[in-house]
Amino acid sequence: MGVAAAFSQTEMTRAVELARRALSWLPVFRTPDYSRLYVGGDKAGWVLDWEMRELAGVCARLGVEAHVLASLPGPDRQCLFLAHSGSLEWALRAKRRRRLGASYFHGRPDPREPWAAERLAMLARLHEDVDRLQVTNTAFRDVILETGISPAKVFLIPIGVNLDFFPPQTPGSRRAAREARGIPDSAVVVGSFQKDGVGWGDGLEPKLVKGPDVLLGTLAILRQRVPELWVLLSGPSRGYVKAGLERLNIPYTHVRLDDYTEMGRLYDCLDTYIVSSRDEGGPKAVLESMATGVPLVTTRVGQAADLVEHGKNGWMVDVDDADGLADWAFHALELRSSLDAVMARARQTAELNSYRALDPLWRDLLSGFVAPAGDT
């Protein structure tokens, strides 16, 4: 009995020593502080979620470990980056020992968007706790800097385009895409791919900052000059525009895609694309239409104001100018067969602003935010 007890005690002592040695190695395998980036969209399956997927791809190319979060806020002592700046105040309360960044895609003081003033006021109060902020155009950069945030924390990086999904339109791709959607080959097709209704339902109430009323006014004018006009819509909550097109007796097709990577096939259907917004962070359609060789006519908003050179790679008018949008859309349609130089410059603009081309700008943002594993 005594020998058995002594043997048992010896084995126990040895087991404890082995466990101690094993535990001593844990710091080697523990994730280094602030060496991972956790990114979060808005879980709506729309633009913001896709942007965070693209950011994760950027990080992979830059050698930064990134994970798309299923739920916020992610682990302590790591880096959190949000696509939805509306989540910032909540994230700041949960920040604790996290580094925090976000994209500011949309929102300036405007009676139509009262939440924007509230969000900017929140940034003015809490900007010292924000480590990085991406803005997508110069106008928003100036608005953000007015909150008092350090310019060193603010990075101007456009919403890019994935050229793999948006190859140039060809006569063959145009015919095939129209046939797939039941659009007559003889139709003159204008595209509008966005969310311009309030909420995530039918969208019968217009989201005026997106200019759906301006779009309908533009199309009503254009229909007088182009009897074969057809409108291709995509995006959620388009009920207001669809009801307006029915009143105007303008035929349309509304396509909801489950897979964003198929969006380029919609551009294959188009003769021109119209952006009628009053305010924008992007929109993504600016570079998407340029990449596919679809003539772009846009209001002077968001990154369109930074990227579009009127008459050289697209056409741009003042906000609320439905007549101007219609005039330049008709101009582009009339000259569609002789716009090779314009479309070549548009494609070049898209290439210069592809996600891959923007990697150096993201490297600058991530530097000092996400720590290389060897530096922690």
Rosetta blueprint (number, residue, H / E / L):
1 M L
2 G H
3 V H
4 A H
5 A H
6 A H
7 F H
8 S H
9 Q H
10 T H
11 E H
12 M H
13 T H
14 R H
15 A H
16 V H
17 E H
18 L H
19 A H
20 R H
21 R H
22 A H
23 L H
24 S H
25 W L
26 L H
27 P H
28 V H
29 F H
30 R L
31 T L
32 P L
33 D L
34 Y L
35 S L
36 R E
37 L E
38 Y E
39 V E
40 G E
41 G L
42 D L
43 K L
44 A L
45 G L
46 W L
47 V H
48 L H
49 D H
50 W H
51 E H
52 M H
53 R H
54 E H
55 L H
56 A H
57 G H
58 V H
59 C H
60 A H
61 R H
62 L H
63 G L
64 V L
65 E E
66 A E
67 H E
68 V E
69 L L
70 A L
71 S L
72 L L
73 P L
74 G L
75 P L
76 D L
77 R L
78 Q L
79 C E
80 L E
81 F E
82 L E
83 A L
84 H L
85 S H
86 G H
87 S H
88 L H
89 E H
90 W H
91 A H
92 L H
93 R H
94 A L
95 K L
96 R L
97 R L
98 R L
99 R E
100 L E
101 G E
102 A E
103 S E
104 Y E
105 F L
106 H L
107 G L
108 R L
109 P L
110 D L
111 P L
112 R L
113 E L
114 P H
115 W H
116 A H
117 A H
118 E H
119 R H
120 L H
121 A H
122 M H
123 L H
124 A H
125 R H
126 L H
127 H H
128 E H
129 D H
130 V L
131 D L
132 R E
133 L E
134 Q E
135 V E
136 T L
137 N L
138 T H
139 A H
140 F H
141 R H
142 D H
143 V H
144 I H
145 L H
146 E L
147 T L
148 G L
149 I L
150 S L
151 P H
152 A H
153 K H
154 V E
155 F E
156 L E
157 I L
158 P L
159 I L
160 G L
161 V E
162 N L
163 L L
164 D L
165 F L
166 F L
167 P L
168 P L
169 Q L
170 T L
171 P H
172 G H
173 S H
174 R H
175 R H
176 A H
177 A H
178 R H
179 E H
180 A H
181 R H
182 G L
183 I L
184 P L
185 D L
186 S L
187 A L
188 V E
189 V E
190 V E
191 G E
192 S E
193 F E
194 Q L
195 K L
196 D L
197 G E
198 V L
199 G L
200 W L
201 G L
202 D L
203 G L
204 L L
205 E L
206 P E
207 K L
208 L H
209 V H
210 K H
211 G L
212 P H
213 D H
214 V H
215 L H
216 L H
217 G H
218 T H
219 L H
220 A H
221 I H
222 L H
223 R H
224 Q H
225 R H
226 V L
227 P L
228 E L
229 L E
230 W E
231 V E
232 L E
233 L E
234 S E
235 G L
236 P L
237 S L
238 R L
239 G H
240 Y H
241 V H
242 K H
243 A H
244 G H
245 L H
246 E H
247 R H
248 L H
249 N L
250 I L
251 P L
252 Y E
253 T E
254 H E
255 V E
256 R L
257 L L
258 D L
259 D L
260 Y H
261 T H
262 E H
263 M H
264 G H
265 R H
266 L H
267 Y H
268 D L
269 C L
270 L L
271 D L
272 T E
273 Y E
274 I E
275 V E
276 S L
277 S L
278 R L
279 D L
280 E L
281 G L
282 G L
283 P L
284 K L
285 A H
286 V H
287 L H
288 E H
289 S H
290 M H
291 A H
292 T H
293 G L
294 V L
295 P L
296 L E
297 V E
298 T E
299 T E
300 R L
301 V L
302 G L
303 Q L
304 A H
305 A H
306 D H
307 L H
308 V L
309 E L
310 H E
311 G L
312 K L
313 N L
314 G E
315 W E
316 M E
317 V E
318 D L
319 V L
320 D L
321 D L
322 A H
323 D H
324 G H
325 L H
326 A H
327 D H
328 W H
329 A H
330 F H
331 H H
332 A H
333 L H
334 E H
335 L L
336 R H
337 S H
338 S H
339 L L
340 D H
341 A H
342 V H
343 M H
344 A H
345 R H
346 A H
347 R H
348 Q H
349 T H
350 A H
351 E H
352 L H
353 N L
354 S E
355 Y L
356 R L
357 A L
358 L L
359 D H
360 P H
361 L H
362 W H
363 R H
364 D H
365 L H
366 L H
367 S L
368 G L
369 F L
370 V L
371 A L
372 P L
373 A H
374 G H
375 D H
376 T L
